[in-house]
Amino acid sequence: MPMSSERDAIPQEEEFRLVPKRRQQKVTDPPAGQEAGPPIEPLGLRQPEPPGVPQELSPGTTEPTLAAVDTDVRPVVVDAGKADDERGQERDAAFPEPLTYDDPKLSSEPRGLPNLSTPVPDTILDGAALAGLTIRGASIRGDDHRFYAQPRQDSMGIWELRTGDAEKAGAVLVCVADGVGSQPHSQLGSAAACQILSDLLRTEYPTVLDPSFAPRVPGYAEGLVSRLSDRLTTLAAEWRQEPKSVSTTLVAALIEAEPADPAHRRCLLFKVGDSPALLLRQGGFEHCFTGPVDEVIASTATHALPARFPQVETMELRLGADDILVLCSDGLSGPMHNRAVTAQLVAFWGNGQIPSLPEFCWQLAFRAKSYGDDRTAVCVWGR
């Protein structure tokens, strides 16, 4: 529960700044019989000599002379409380707080850094403007993990895939992985799963996106995820951890980079676990996979890598010029059961204007009661 600040309880003292007061130079006539020297210039207004030209010296001196400056000071009184209020108002006007729903209890302010040998950033933000596609992605540590100084367990990835030295990319890969909350090293597993998937598809994507290969995609996906699982198990052993301790879900989309018809861009989806893929089309969200998301979220069992999994779900869709594909963790899909949250996301992302990277992060950083998990989303706008 947010605690009142010390500023609310302790009266503020006046704040003082010391500002030097410069005494005016006074020029007097020289004593009788003594020649007047050059006029005294105010300190700080003398023009610098050109490079290489020595400064003129006063008679009998070896160093340039400077007029003396009095260091008298006078206090300037500043109302510290008023200044803080004004700064707070300016900050709030420039950086509004994220939207909130149903009065979340925990503060979103990070309380401490996780005790990790390999640090995990609180938030990551990425995006791209490609031929016919615009991508925004953010992964934000949840209120629960911030409060207890635990690491963000979600990960994401955005890649252009190209063969050899090709100048143009042949495909775009985006993915989201949600480390299983009950496992102590799942942040390692989620990050590794995204990277391994990219490594595997980097040379295989031309075959996978070939239309003639479509009937074999489900079988290929099973083998692809099996190889990914094996590599993740090997990494866990190198980290001296049990495979289960790095468990993670995974949802990914392999998208044609430059299709013949931009209005019908092929997109192949792969999924293990409860991280969903959604399509924002004509003012509403559609679930890309057949299983009801409500049932998946309500289940206590989470299918995850690298443990044995029952199947890999696959789906092919055509991404239109006005469609938005959304891959996310359940930190987003969970609060979307609140109709107000869903309506606001439609207003943010489906209004015809693509948000900037900071705007997208702010939009995703909303807070909702009972939903303090990490929140990750990668959105792909067709255009």
C-alpha positions in Angstrom: 0.0 0.0 0.0 1.6 3.4 -0.9 3.1 5.1 2.1 2.9 8.8 2.7 6.1 10.7 2.0 8.2 12.3 4.7 7.4 15.6 3.0 3.7 15.2 4.0 4.7 14.8 7.7 7.6 17.2 8.3 7.2 21.0 7.9 9.5 22.3 5.2 12.2 24.7 6.1 13.1 27.6 3.9 15.9 26.8 1.4 18.8 29.3 1.0 21.0 29.8 -1.9 24.2 31.9 -1.7 24.6 34.2 -4.6 28.0 36.1 -4.9 27.6 39.9 -5.0 30.1 41.6 -7.3 31.4 45.0 -6.2 31.7 47.6 -8.9 35.2 48.5 -10.0 36.3 52.0 -8.9 38.8 53.9 -11.1 40.8 56.7 -9.4 43.3 59.2 -10.8 47.0 58.1 -10.4 49.2 59.8 -7.9 51.0 63.0 -9.1 54.0 62.2 -11.3 52.8 58.7 -12.2 51.5 57.8 -15.6 48.0 56.4 -15.9 47.9 52.8 -16.8 45.4 51.2 -19.2 41.8 51.5 -18.2 40.5 48.7 -16.0 38.1 46.4 -17.8 35.3 44.7 -15.8 36.2 41.2 -15.0 34.6 38.7 -17.4 34.1 41.2 -20.2 37.6 41.3 -21.6 37.9 39.9 -25.0 40.3 37.0 -25.4 43.5 37.5 -27.2 43.9 35.8 -30.6 45.8 32.4 -30.4 49.5 32.9 -30.3 49.4 36.5 -29.3 50.8 37.1 -25.8 48.7 39.2 -23.3 50.0 42.6 -22.4 51.6 42.8 -19.0 51.5 45.7 -16.6 54.8 47.4 -15.9 57.0 45.4 -13.5 54.8 42.2 -13.6 55.4 38.9 -15.2 51.8 37.6 -15.1 48.5 39.1 -16.4 46.8 41.1 -13.7 43.1 40.7 -12.7 41.0 43.2 -10.8 40.1 42.1 -7.3 36.6 40.8 -6.7 34.8 41.1 -3.4 33.3 37.9 -2.2 30.5 39.5 -0.2 27.4 37.4 -0.4 23.7 37.9 0.2 21.1 35.2 1.0 18.2 34.7 -1.4 15.2 33.1 0.2 13.4 30.4 -1.8 10.2 28.7 -0.7 11.2 25.1 -1.0 7.7 23.7 -0.7 6.3 26.0 -3.4 9.2 25.2 -5.7 8.7 21.5 -5.3 4.9 21.9 -6.0 5.7 23.9 -9.1 8.2 21.3 -10.3 5.7 18.5 -9.5 3.0 20.2 -11.6 5.4 20.7 -14.5 6.4 17.0 -14.3 2.8 15.8 -14.1 1.9 17.9 -17.1 4.8 16.5 -19.2 4.7 12.9 -17.8 1.3 11.8 -16.7 1.1 8.8 -14.5 0.0 5.5 -16.2 -3.7 4.8 -16.2 -5.0 2.8 -13.2 -8.0 0.4 -12.9 -9.8 -0.6 -9.6 -7.2 1.0 -7.2 -4.1 -1.3 -7.3 -2.6 -1.6 -3.9 1.1 -2.0 -4.5 3.3 0.9 -5.6 4.8 0.6 -9.0 8.0 2.4 -7.8 10.9 -0.1 -7.9 12.0 -0.7 -4.3 15.4 -2.3 -4.9 17.6 -4.1 -7.4 17.3 -7.9 -7.7 20.2 -9.8 -6.2 21.5 -11.3 -9.5 25.0 -11.8 -10.9 23.6 -11.0 -14.3 21.4 -8.0 -14.1 18.0 -7.9 -15.8 16.7 -4.4 -16.8 13.5 -3.3 -15.2 12.1 -2.4 -18.6 13.1 -3.0 -22.2 11.7 -1.1 -25.2 12.3 -1.7 -28.9 10.7 -1.1 -32.3 11.2 -0.7 -36.0 9.7 0.9 -39.1 10.1 -1.6 -42.0 8.8 -2.0 -45.5 5.0 -2.2 -44.9 5.3 -2.9 -41.2 5.8 -0.9 -38.0 6.7 -2.7 -34.8 6.6 -1.7 -31.1 7.6 -3.8 -28.2 8.0 -3.4 -24.5 8.6 -5.7 -21.5 7.9 -4.1 -18.1 8.6 -5.5 -14.7 5.3 -5.9 -12.8 4.4 -4.2 -9.5 4.8 -7.5 -7.6 8.4 -8.0 -8.8 9.2 -4.3 -8.2 7.9 -4.4 -4.7 9.8 -7.5 -3.7 13.0 -6.6 -5.6 12.6 -9.6 -7.9 13.7 -9.7 -11.6 11.5 -9.3 -14.6 10.8 -12.8 -15.9 9.3 -11.9 -19.3 11.4 -11.5 -22.4 10.8 -10.5 -26.0 12.6 -10.4 -29.3 12.4 -8.6 -32.7 14.6 -9.6 -35.6 14.9 -9.2 -39.4 16.0 -12.5 -40.9 18.0 -12.5 -44.1 20.0 -15.2 -45.9 23.8 -14.7 -46.4 24.8 -11.2 -47.4 21.3 -10.3 -48.7 20.6 -6.6 -48.4 16.9 -7.0 -47.9 15.4 -9.1 -45.1 13.2 -12.0 -46.2 11.2 -12.3 -42.9 10.6 -10.7 -39.6 10.5 -12.7 -36.4 8.8 -11.4 -33.2 8.4 -13.4 -30.0 7.4 -13.1 -26.4 8.4 -15.5 -23.6 6.9 -15.6 -20.1 9.2 -17.1 -17.5 7.2 -19.3 -15.1 6.7 -17.3 -11.9 7.3 -20.2 -9.5 10.8 -21.0 -11.0 13.8 -19.2 -9.6 15.7 -18.8 -12.9 13.0 -18.5 -15.4 14.2 -15.0 -16.5 17.2 -16.9 -18.0 15.0 -19.4 -19.8 12.7 -16.8 -21.3 15.6 -14.7 -22.7 17.4 -17.8 -24.0 14.2 -19.2 -25.7 13.8 -16.1 -27.8 17.4 -16.1 -28.9 17.5 -19.8 -29.7 14.4 -19.5 -31.8 16.0 -16.7 -33.8 19.2 -18.7 -34.3 17.2 -21.7 -35.6 15.0 -19.8 -38.0 17.7 -17.6 -39.4 18.6 -20.2 -42.0 15.4 -22.1 -42.2 12.8 -19.4 -42.7 12.8 -19.4 -46.6 11.6 -23.1 -46.5 9.1 -22.4 -43.8 7.5 -19.5 -45.6 7.3 -21.3 -48.9 3.6 -21.7 -49.7 4.2 -25.3 -50.8 5.5 -26.1 -47.3 2.3 -25.1 -45.6 0.9 -28.7 -45.0 4.2 -29.6 -43.2 4.3 -26.6 -40.9 2.7 -28.3 -37.9 5.2 -31.2 -38.0 8.0 -28.8 -38.6 7.0 -26.7 -35.6 7.1 -29.8 -33.3 10.6 -30.5 -34.4 11.6 -26.9 -34.1 10.4 -26.5 -30.5 12.0 -29.9 -29.6 15.4 -28.7 -30.8 14.9 -25.4 -28.9 14.0 -27.4 -25.8 17.1 -29.5 -26.1 19.3 -26.4 -26.4 17.6 -24.8 -23.4 18.2 -28.0 -21.4 21.9 -27.9 -22.3 22.2 -24.2 -21.3 20.6 -25.0 -17.9 23.3 -27.6 -17.3 25.9 -25.0 -18.2 24.4 -22.7 -15.7 24.4 -25.5 -13.2 20.6 -25.3 -12.8 17.8 -27.8 -13.1 16.0 -27.6 -16.5 12.7 -27.0 -14.7 14.1 -23.9 -12.9 14.4 -22.1 -16.3 10.8 -22.9 -17.5 9.2 -20.5 -19.9 6.3 -20.2 -22.3 6.8 -19.0 -25.9 4.7 -17.4 -28.6 6.2 -16.3 -31.9 5.3 -15.0 -35.3 7.3 -15.4 -38.5 6.1 -12.8 -41.0 6.9 -12.2 -44.7 9.0 -9.1 -45.0 8.1 -8.1 -48.6 5.1 -10.0 -49.9 3.8 -9.8 -53.4 0.5 -8.5 -52.0 1.0 -6.3 -48.9 -2.7 -6.6 -48.1 -2.3 -10.4 -47.6 1.0 -10.8 -45.8 1.6 -14.4 -44.7 2.2 -14.8 -41.0 3.0 -18.1 -39.2 2.3 -18.4 -35.5 3.9 -20.9 -33.0 2.9 -21.2 -29.4 3.8 -23.3 -26.3 2.0 -22.4 -23.0 -0.5 -19.6 -22.2 1.0 -16.6 -23.8 -1.5 -15.5 -26.4 -1.5 -14.0 -29.9 -4.3 -11.5 -30.7 -5.4 -9.7 -33.8 -6.8 -6.2 -33.6 -9.1 -5.9 -36.6 -12.0 -3.6 -37.3 -12.2 -2.2 -33.7 -11.9 -5.5 -31.8 -9.5 -8.1 -30.6 -9.7 -11.7 -32.0 -7.8 -14.7 -30.5 -5.5 -16.2 -33.1 -5.5 -19.7 -31.6 -8.5 -21.9 -31.2 -8.4 -22.6 -27.4 -10.5 -20.2 -25.3 -8.0 -17.9 -23.5 -10.3 -17.8 -20.4 -9.9 -21.6 -19.9 -6.1 -21.4 -20.4 -5.7 -18.7 -17.8 -7.9 -20.4 -15.3 -5.9 -23.6 -15.6 -3.3 -24.2 -12.8 -1.0 -26.2 -15.1 1.3 -24.3 -17.4 2.8 -25.9 -20.4 6.4 -24.7 -20.7 9.8 -25.3 -22.1 12.1 -27.1 -21.7 10.0 -29.7 -19.9 7.9 -32.1 -22.0 5.0 -30.4 -23.6 1.9 -32.0 -25.1 1.9 -30.1 -28.4 3.0 -27.0 -30.3 0.0 -24.9 -31.4 0.4 -23.4 -34.9 -1.7 -21.0 -36.9 -1.4 -19.2 -40.3 -3.1 -15.9 -41.0 -2.9 -13.1 -43.5 -1.9 -9.8 -42.0 -3.8 -7.0 -43.7 -2.7 -3.3 -44.1 -5.1 -2.2 -41.3 -4.4 -5.1 -38.9 -2.4 -5.1 -35.7 -0.9 -8.4 -34.5 -0.3 -8.5 -30.8 1.9 -11.1 -29.1 1.9 -10.8 -25.3 2.3 -12.4 -21.9 -0.6 -13.0 -19.5 0.4 -9.9 -17.7 -1.5 -8.1 -20.5 -4.1 -10.7 -21.5 -5.2 -11.1 -17.9 -6.3 -7.5 -17.2 -7.9 -7.5 -20.7 -10.8 -9.4 -19.1 -11.7 -5.9 -17.9 -13.7 -4.4 -20.7 -12.4 -0.9 -19.9 -8.8 -2.1 -20.4 -9.6 -3.7 -23.7 -11.5 -0.6 -24.9 -8.6 1.6 -24.0 -6.1 -0.5 -25.8 -8.3 -0.5 -28.9 -8.4 3.3 -28.6 -4.6 3.5 -28.2 -3.6 1.1 -31.0 -6.5 1.1 -33.4 -7.0 4.8 -34.0 -4.8 4.9 -37.2 -1.9 6.6 -35.4 1.0 4.4 -34.4 2.5 5.5 -31.0 6.1 6.5 -30.6 8.3 4.2 -28.5 7.8 6.2 -25.2 4.1 6.4 -25.8 3.8 2.7 -26.4 5.7 2.0 -23.2 3.4 4.4 -21.2 0.3 2.8 -22.8 1.4 -0.7 -21.7 2.4 0.5 -18.2 -1.2 0.8 -17.0 -1.9 -0.6 -13.5 -4.8 -2.8 -12.5 -5.8 -4.3 -9.2 -4.9 -8.0 -8.8 -2.7 -7.9 -11.9 0.9 -7.2 -10.7 2.7 -9.6 -13.0 5.3 -8.6 -15.6 3.7 -7.2 -18.8 5.1 -7.7 -22.3 3.7 -7.1 -25.7 5.0 -6.9 -29.2 2.6 -5.2 -31.7 3.0 -5.3 -35.5 1.1 -2.8 -37.5 0.4 -3.5 -41.2 0.5 -0.4 -43.4 
